Amino acid sequence: MMAKHVHVTGRVQGVSFRAWTREQAEARGLSGWVRNRPDGSVEAVIAGADEVVEALIAAIHQGPASAKVTDVRVSETNAPKNPGFHIIS
């Protein structure tokens, strides 16, 4: 099991990035959260089996069709306490 904090920049707000991330995470059985940041970026905490977390991070580099991801920064973090994957504000 691993948990990663992901910070995504580019055209990632107003393009359903959070909903897409939640759908992708739920389909993979991952837990965590995703939210918009005031600076126009998106951040997420993703937790689960190593290879599955890495697969979602790879997908985040592309994002949904209407997004334009310019950078993805990943760091280690603690696993979220609540089960499931949530959009938070």
DAWO-V435862 format. One line per field, one symbol per residue. ss: DSSP state (H for helix, E for strand, L for the rest). phi: phi as a letter, one per 30 degrees, with the letter a starting at -180 (. if undefined). A space follows every 10 residues. Layout:
ss = ???
phi = ???
//
This chain:
ss = LEEEEEEEEE ELLLLLHHHH HHHHHHHHLL EEEEEELLLL LEEEEEEELH HHHHHHHHHH LLLLLLLEEE EEEEEELLLL LLLLEEELL
phi = .bbbcbbcbk dbcibidddd ddeddddcic ckabadcedj cbbbcbblde dddddddddd ecideddbdc abcbbdaddd dcdibbdbc
//
